[in-house]
């Protein structure tokens, strides 16, 4: 992952470089980075971060669902982006015993069947037990509440990823 040290570096990135750097801030969602690229130049990092987050926050419900569905299932999905792999590994989701793995697998299935998108949580700083507790609780939510919670979790993930890119 490329590290950016100044807003000038952001403003000088080519479209390809910009999307390569920021295209996975929102899991596999280049169009947000593309919109942010077209709004350059930025006067500082706060303006840039605020802009990219606002693009997401102002997305239609349909676009949010596309973003949600770009996220992997926790602990069971094999095809992860580098960012998701690193985040899940730090939470030890790659080290589930059979009981935990089966619970994640069943919860992922039931959750997606109920809500139409995968369970999303910012796993950074959490362990697999905390994640499972959240999963068990949130699967009982009503659809509108869970949609908003998933939207907030995506925003948390994006902010964490942006902070990792921007030095």
N, C-alpha and C positions, 0 to 999 in steps of 0.2 A: 504494500500500500504506500502510495506516495504521500510524503508529509509536506504540507504547505506552511511556510514560515512568515509570509506577509500577504497582505491583501493585493499588493502589486502582482504577486505570483498568480493569484486567482484571476485577476483582470487580464493578465498576459497569456493565459492558457488558450490554446486553440480550441475549437469546438470539440474535436476528437479528444484532446487532452483533458478538457473540462469534464466531459461525459465519462471518460475513463477514470477520472479521479472521484467524481461525485455521483456517478450513475447507480451505484449500489447503496447509497445512503438510505434510500427507500428501496428495499429488496427488489432487485431486478427491474427497476422502474426508471429507465433512462429519460422518459418524457419530462419528469420534474426537473432533472438536471438540465435538460435542453431548454426548458422555459427559463430557468435561472440564468443560463448562459446568455440568452437573448436580452436579459435585463442588465447586463454589465454596462459600465463599470460600477463597482461598489466602493464606497468611501472607507469602509472598515469591515472587520469580520462580523460585528454585530448586525450591520445592515444586511450582509450576505446571508447569515444564518437566519435572521428574521424573515428575509424574502423567501428562502427555500422552504422554510416551515410554513409560511403563509400560503404558498402555492399548494402544499399538501392539505392544509386545513380548509382551504376553499375548494377542494376537489369535490366532485359530485359523489353521491353515494355509490354509483356504479363504478367510478374510478377507484374509490376506496376499496371496494370489494375486489377489484383487480389487484390492487396492491396487497391486500390481505392474502389473497390466493397465491401470490408469488412467494409467500413465506413458507418455509418447510414445516413439516410436522416435527414436533419435538421428540428427540431420542430414537426415532425409527427411520427417518428419511436418510437415504444414502447420498443423494445428489445435493450437496450443500454448496452455497457460495463460500468463498474463503472467509468472509466475514461471519456468516452463520456457523461455519465449522468451528472457527476460533471461539466464538461466543458460547456455543453449546459445550465445547470441550472444557472451557474454564469452569462451567457449571457441573462438570463430571457427567453430563448426559450421555457420553460415550462409554461410561463405565456402569451401566445399569445391570443389576443381577436379573435373572429370568423373571422374578416376580415384578420388579419395577418396570422392566421392558414391556411385559404383558400389560401392566396397568397403563403405561403410556400409550401403547398400541390401542387398547380398548377405549381409553379416554379420547385419543385423537379421532378414532372412528366415530364415536358417539357425538363428540363436539361438532365435527364437520357435518354430520348428518343433521344435527339440530340447528346449527347456525349458517351452514353453507360456506364456511371458510375455516381455515385451521386456527387452532388456539395460538394466540400471540401473546408473548410476555417478554419484556426486556430481561433476559436471563443474567446479564452482567451483575456480579455481586451476590447472586443467589446460588444456592445449591439445589440438587435435584429434589430433596425433600420439601424445601420451600416452594419449589415450582409445582410439585405434585399437590401440595396443600392448596395453592392458588387455583390449580386446574380443577380440583374436586369442588371447590367453592364456586368458581365462575361458570362451570357447566350448568349450574342451576339458575343462572340469570335469565331474565327476559331478553328477547332479541335486541330491542332498542338499547337497553343498558349495556349489553355485551358488545354491540356494535361500537358504542362510544368508548367502552373500555379498550377494545382492540385498537381503535383509532388513537387513543392516548398512548397505548403501548408502542405502536409503530412510531409515534412522535418521539417517545423516550429513546427508542433504538436509534432513530435518525440523529438525535442530538448527541448520543454517545459516539456514534460513528463519525459525526462531524468533528467532535472534540478530539478524536483520535487522529483525524487527517490534519486538522489545523493545530499547529504547534504554538 
